[in-house]
Each structure stands twice: as C-alpha cells, then as structure tokens.
Amino acid sequence: MKSRKLKSILIGSLFSALVPLAAFLFLKMKGHDGHIAMPAFYGIDRVDSQQTDEGWKKDTTFHRIQDIRLQNQLGDTISIHEDLKGKILVFHFFFTSCHTICPVSSKNMKLLNKAFIKNDTSIRFISISVDPVTDSVPRLRAYAEKYEANHDKWMFMTGDRDKIYAFARQELHLDLPEPQAGADDFIHPDQIVLVDKYHHIRGYYNALDSNKVRFCAEDIAKLMVEKHRLYERKRKF
C-alpha cells in the first residue's frame, strides 16, 4: 500500500513538474507570434458574410458558454460568469458513488490540477456531479479531500440535474441523452472540456486517457499566454 502511494506521489510530482516546463520551453522557443498551433475554437453560433472590395468575407461567431449557478463542496453558490470571470475553466463530470470510470477520470483530474498548482489564480477546475440527490455538500467535500483538492482552485459542484444536463448538452456541446426521471443510471460524459477565459470552448479530451489529459495540460499552458484582441480591447466577458 505504501509503495503504491509513493508511486502515485512520484508520478503526480513528475507530471506537475514536467508539463508546465515543457509547455513554457516550447512557447519560448517558438515565440508567441501566431505560428504556434493554438487550441481550436469549437461550436459555431453563426457565420456572417460581408461584401468588401476584395469580395465576400465570412466572419465566424464562435459559441460562448452561458452562465450556470452551482453549489460547491463548501456550500457556496458559484456563478460561472460572475464568480469565475476571466478564468480558464476545465470541466469534468462524475458522481461520488460511481465506481467504474469516475475514479480514473478523477485521478487524471488530480494530476492535471497538480500540474498547475503554482498558477491557481488563472485556472479553475470544475468537477460537476450528475447525482445531486446523493451528492450533498458534505459528501462532495469528503470526495474533494479524498483527491487532495485545493478547495479554492478545484471545485466539486452540483445543482438541479435537468439544468446540469442542459448545460452539458447546450453549452458544452456534449452528446448526452435526456435524463430519465427517477433513473439510477447516471449517464455522464467521459470527456474533459477546456474553456478559455472568454468562455469559448477550446478542447475536448478523454478523461480516462492520461495521454489525452497531458494534451489538455499543454493547451492550458498555451491559453495562459493567449490574448484575444477583441476581448482584450473591450474587456467584456
């Protein structure tokens, strides 16, 4: 048991040390001059066409997630737009009584969280439970402490189940069926969703695959230095 725990600590420490360093060296070597392959934008709300002297030009408006209010493991109600304004957000879905994929995805979220332990002012990790009846505030807090979460940086949240499913489908564009009333089979995504500080979706990653989670860490590092000219000028979120 001790050797397994020591191995987990060593892997987490290595992941924490190497991912930000590798991303930093990559950005420094290449220079942030537009040649870096930045994370793509996902979800198109509309495409407007405008005629210019050079012909027709298309202006794409990418989806920005709308607000949702959820309760975290400390009992606080958190607004994505108001309380987490200007933060890079990493979404993950689970429920505490899940014994199949949730321990694996939560473990990978823990590694991802530790990779940015020194950059907690610009990032928030959000694990959303799809079982609000069982996952009370004390239960969420116990689960958070099981994964050694920093309560200010890694939030375990829940709320109205229908609203959570609607948020996952309509705002994060995840493929989920409608929740069935009284159903005990809590279907939830096995993907991590990366959202930039302007509330655009910038990536989907398999939460069960540590290699995909590593790509998420690299994309987070890129978003930390990204400046969107439109939003930086207007400063609107």
Contacts in CASP RR format, 6 or more apart in sequence:
PFRMAT RR
TARGET T0000
AUTHOR 0000-0000-0000
METHOD contacts of the structure
MODEL  1
MKSRKLKSILIGSLFSALVPLAAFLFLKMKGHDGHIAMPAFYGIDRVDSQ
QTDEGWKKDTTFHRIQDIRLQNQLGDTISIHEDLKGKILVFHFFFTSCHT
ICPVSSKNMKLLNKAFIKNDTSIRFISISVDPVTDSVPRLRAYAEKYEAN
HDKWMFMTGDRDKIYAFARQELHLDLPEPQAGADDFIHPDQIVLVDKYHH
IRGYYNALDSNKVRFCAEDIAKLMVEKHRLYERKRKF
11 111 0 8 1.000
12 111 0 8 1.000
12 114 0 8 1.000
13 114 0 8 1.000
15 111 0 8 1.000
15 114 0 8 1.000
15 115 0 8 1.000
15 214 0 8 1.000
15 217 0 8 1.000
16 111 0 8 1.000
16 114 0 8 1.000
16 115 0 8 1.000
16 117 0 8 1.000
19 115 0 8 1.000
19 214 0 8 1.000
19 217 0 8 1.000
19 218 0 8 1.000
19 221 0 8 1.000
20 115 0 8 1.000
20 116 0 8 1.000
20 118 0 8 1.000
20 119 0 8 1.000
20 217 0 8 1.000
20 221 0 8 1.000
22 218 0 8 1.000
23 217 0 8 1.000
23 218 0 8 1.000
23 221 0 8 1.000
23 222 0 8 1.000
24 221 0 8 1.000
26 218 0 8 1.000
27 36 0 8 1.000
27 221 0 8 1.000
27 222 0 8 1.000
27 225 0 8 1.000
30 36 0 8 1.000
32 225 0 8 1.000
32 226 0 8 1.000
36 222 0 8 1.000
38 222 0 8 1.000
38 223 0 8 1.000
38 226 0 8 1.000
39 194 0 8 1.000
39 196 0 8 1.000
39 202 0 8 1.000
39 203 0 8 1.000
39 219 0 8 1.000
39 222 0 8 1.000
39 223 0 8 1.000
40 202 0 8 1.000
40 203 0 8 1.000
41 62 0 8 1.000
41 200 0 8 1.000
41 201 0 8 1.000
41 202 0 8 1.000
42 62 0 8 1.000
42 63 0 8 1.000
42 173 0 8 1.000
42 200 0 8 1.000
42 201 0 8 1.000
42 202 0 8 1.000
42 203 0 8 1.000
42 204 0 8 1.000
43 62 0 8 1.000
43 63 0 8 1.000
43 173 0 8 1.000
43 201 0 8 1.000
44 60 0 8 1.000
44 61 0 8 1.000
44 62 0 8 1.000
44 63 0 8 1.000
45 61 0 8 1.000
45 62 0 8 1.000
45 63 0 8 1.000
45 64 0 8 1.000
46 60 0 8 1.000
46 61 0 8 1.000
47 58 0 8 1.000
47 59 0 8 1.000
47 60 0 8 1.000
47 61 0 8 1.000
48 58 0 8 1.000
48 59 0 8 1.000
48 61 0 8 1.000
49 56 0 8 1.000
49 57 0 8 1.000
49 58 0 8 1.000
49 59 0 8 1.000
50 56 0 8 1.000
50 57 0 8 1.000
50 58 0 8 1.000
50 59 0 8 1.000
51 57 0 8 1.000
62 200 0 8 1.000
62 201 0 8 1.000
63 171 0 8 1.000
63 173 0 8 1.000
63 200 0 8 1.000
63 201 0 8 1.000
64 198 0 8 1.000
64 199 0 8 1.000
64 200 0 8 1.000
65 80 0 8 1.000
65 167 0 8 1.000
65 171 0 8 1.000
65 172 0 8 1.000
65 195 0 8 1.000
65 199 0 8 1.000
65 200 0 8 1.000
65 201 0 8 1.000
66 81 0 8 1.000
66 170 0 8 1.000
66 171 0 8 1.000
67 79 0 8 1.000
67 80 0 8 1.000
67 81 0 8 1.000
67 82 0 8 1.000
68 79 0 8 1.000
68 80 0 8 1.000
68 163 0 8 1.000
68 164 0 8 1.000
68 167 0 8 1.000
68 171 0 8 1.000
69 77 0 8 1.000
69 78 0 8 1.000
69 79 0 8 1.000
69 80 0 8 1.000
70 77 0 8 1.000
70 78 0 8 1.000
70 80 0 8 1.000
70 128 0 8 1.000
70 157 0 8 1.000
70 158 0 8 1.000
70 159 0 8 1.000
70 164 0 8 1.000
71 77 0 8 1.000
71 78 0 8 1.000
71 137 0 8 1.000
71 157 0 8 1.000
71 158 0 8 1.000
71 159 0 8 1.000
72 78 0 8 1.000
72 140 0 8 1.000
72 151 0 8 1.000
72 155 0 8 1.000
72 156 0 8 1.000
72 157 0 8 1.000
73 137 0 8 1.000
73 140 0 8 1.000
73 141 0 8 1.000
73 143 0 8 1.000
73 144 0 8 1.000
73 149 0 8 1.000
73 151 0 8 1.000
73 155 0 8 1.000
73 156 0 8 1.000
73 157 0 8 1.000
74 137 0 8 1.000
74 141 0 8 1.000
74 151 0 8 1.000
75 137 0 8 1.000
78 84 0 8 1.000
78 155 0 8 1.000
78 157 0 8 1.000
80 89 0 8 1.000
80 199 0 8 1.000
81 199 0 8 1.000
81 237 0 8 1.000
84 124 0 8 1.000
85 237 0 8 1.000
86 197 0 8 1.000
86 198 0 8 1.000
86 237 0 8 1.000
87 122 0 8 1.000
87 123 0 8 1.000
87 124 0 8 1.000
87 197 0 8 1.000
88 122 0 8 1.000
88 123 0 8 1.000
88 124 0 8 1.000
88 194 0 8 1.000
88 195 0 8 1.000
88 196 0 8 1.000
88 197 0 8 1.000
88 220 0 8 1.000
88 223 0 8 1.000
88 224 0 8 1.000
89 123 0 8 1.000
89 124 0 8 1.000
89 126 0 8 1.000
89 194 0 8 1.000
89 195 0 8 1.000
90 109 0 8 1.000
90 112 0 8 1.000
90 123 0 8 1.000
90 124 0 8 1.000
90 125 0 8 1.000
90 126 0 8 1.000
90 192 0 8 1.000
90 193 0 8 1.000
90 194 0 8 1.000
90 195 0 8 1.000
90 216 0 8 1.000
90 220 0 8 1.000
91 126 0 8 1.000
91 128 0 8 1.000
91 172 0 8 1.000
91 192 0 8 1.000
91 193 0 8 1.000
91 194 0 8 1.000
91 195 0 8 1.000
92 105 0 8 1.000
92 106 0 8 1.000
92 109 0 8 1.000
92 125 0 8 1.000
92 126 0 8 1.000
92 127 0 8 1.000
92 128 0 8 1.000
92 192 0 8 1.000
92 193 0 8 1.000
92 207 0 8 1.000
93 127 0 8 1.000
93 128 0 8 1.000
93 129 0 8 1.000
93 130 0 8 1.000
93 168 0 8 1.000
93 188 0 8 1.000
93 189 0 8 1.000
94 102 0 8 1.000
94 105 0 8 1.000
94 106 0 8 1.000
94 127 0 8 1.000
94 128 0 8 1.000
94 129 0 8 1.000
94 130 0 8 1.000
94 188 0 8 1.000
95 102 0 8 1.000
95 129 0 8 1.000
95 130 0 8 1.000
95 131 0 8 1.000
95 134 0 8 1.000
95 135 0 8 1.000
95 186 0 8 1.000
95 188 0 8 1.000
96 102 0 8 1.000
96 129 0 8 1.000
96 131 0 8 1.000
96 134 0 8 1.000
96 135 0 8 1.000
96 139 0 8 1.000
96 140 0 8 1.000
96 142 0 8 1.000
96 143 0 8 1.000
97 131 0 8 1.000
97 134 0 8 1.000
98 186 0 8 1.000
98 188 0 8 1.000
101 190 0 8 1.000
101 207 0 8 1.000
101 208 0 8 1.000
104 207 0 8 1.000
104 208 0 8 1.000
105 190 0 8 1.000
105 192 0 8 1.000
105 207 0 8 1.000
105 208 0 8 1.000
106 127 0 8 1.000
106 143 0 8 1.000
106 147 0 8 1.000
107 147 0 8 1.000
108 192 0 8 1.000
108 207 0 8 1.000
108 208 0 8 1.000
108 209 0 8 1.000
108 210 0 8 1.000
108 213 0 8 1.000
109 125 0 8 1.000
109 127 0 8 1.000
109 147 0 8 1.000
109 154 0 8 1.000
109 192 0 8 1.000
109 207 0 8 1.000
109 213 0 8 1.000
110 147 0 8 1.000
110 148 0 8 1.000
110 149 0 8 1.000
111 210 0 8 1.000
111 213 0 8 1.000
112 125 0 8 1.000
112 192 0 8 1.000
112 213 0 8 1.000
112 216 0 8 1.000
112 217 0 8 1.000
112 220 0 8 1.000
113 125 0 8 1.000
113 149 0 8 1.000
113 150 0 8 1.000
113 153 0 8 1.000
113 154 0 8 1.000
115 217 0 8 1.000
116 123 0 8 1.000
116 217 0 8 1.000
116 220 0 8 1.000
117 150 0 8 1.000
119 224 0 8 1.000
120 150 0 8 1.000
120 152 0 8 1.000
120 153 0 8 1.000
122 197 0 8 1.000
122 224 0 8 1.000
123 153 0 8 1.000
123 220 0 8 1.000
123 224 0 8 1.000
124 153 0 8 1.000
124 154 0 8 1.000
124 155 0 8 1.000
125 153 0 8 1.000
125 154 0 8 1.000
125 155 0 8 1.000
126 155 0 8 1.000
126 157 0 8 1.000
127 154 0 8 1.000
127 155 0 8 1.000
127 156 0 8 1.000
127 157 0 8 1.000
128 157 0 8 1.000
128 158 0 8 1.000
128 164 0 8 1.000
128 168 0 8 1.000
129 135 0 8 1.000
129 140 0 8 1.000
129 156 0 8 1.000
129 157 0 8 1.000
129 158 0 8 1.000
129 159 0 8 1.000
130 158 0 8 1.000
130 161 0 8 1.000
130 164 0 8 1.000
130 165 0 8 1.000
130 179 0 8 1.000
130 186 0 8 1.000
130 187 0 8 1.000
130 188 0 8 1.000
131 158 0 8 1.000
131 161 0 8 1.000
131 186 0 8 1.000
132 158 0 8 1.000
132 159 0 8 1.000
132 160 0 8 1.000
132 161 0 8 1.000
132 164 0 8 1.000
135 143 0 8 1.000
135 158 0 8 1.000
140 156 0 8 1.000
140 157 0 8 1.000
140 158 0 8 1.000
141 151 0 8 1.000
141 156 0 8 1.000
143 156 0 8 1.000
144 151 0 8 1.000
144 154 0 8 1.000
144 156 0 8 1.000
147 154 0 8 1.000
149 156 0 8 1.000
158 164 0 8 1.000
161 179 0 8 1.000
162 179 0 8 1.000
165 176 0 8 1.000
165 178 0 8 1.000
165 179 0 8 1.000
168 174 0 8 1.000
168 176 0 8 1.000
168 188 0 8 1.000
168 189 0 8 1.000
169 175 0 8 1.000
169 176 0 8 1.000
172 193 0 8 1.000
172 195 0 8 1.000
172 201 0 8 1.000
173 201 0 8 1.000
174 189 0 8 1.000
174 191 0 8 1.000
174 193 0 8 1.000
175 189 0 8 1.000
176 187 0 8 1.000
176 188 0 8 1.000
176 189 0 8 1.000
177 187 0 8 1.000
179 187 0 8 1.000
190 206 0 8 1.000
190 207 0 8 1.000
190 208 0 8 1.000
191 204 0 8 1.000
191 205 0 8 1.000
191 206 0 8 1.000
191 207 0 8 1.000
192 204 0 8 1.000
192 205 0 8 1.000
192 206 0 8 1.000
192 207 0 8 1.000
192 213 0 8 1.000
192 216 0 8 1.000
193 201 0 8 1.000
193 203 0 8 1.000
193 204 0 8 1.000
194 201 0 8 1.000
194 202 0 8 1.000
194 203 0 8 1.000
194 204 0 8 1.000
194 205 0 8 1.000
194 216 0 8 1.000
194 219 0 8 1.000
194 220 0 8 1.000
194 223 0 8 1.000
195 201 0 8 1.000
195 202 0 8 1.000
196 202 0 8 1.000
196 223 0 8 1.000
196 226 0 8 1.000
196 228 0 8 1.000
197 223 0 8 1.000
197 237 0 8 1.000
198 228 0 8 1.000
198 231 0 8 1.000
198 237 0 8 1.000
199 237 0 8 1.000
202 219 0 8 1.000
202 223 0 8 1.000
203 216 0 8 1.000
203 219 0 8 1.000
205 212 0 8 1.000
205 213 0 8 1.000
205 215 0 8 1.000
205 216 0 8 1.000
206 212 0 8 1.000
206 213 0 8 1.000
207 213 0 8 1.000
231 237 0 8 1.000
END
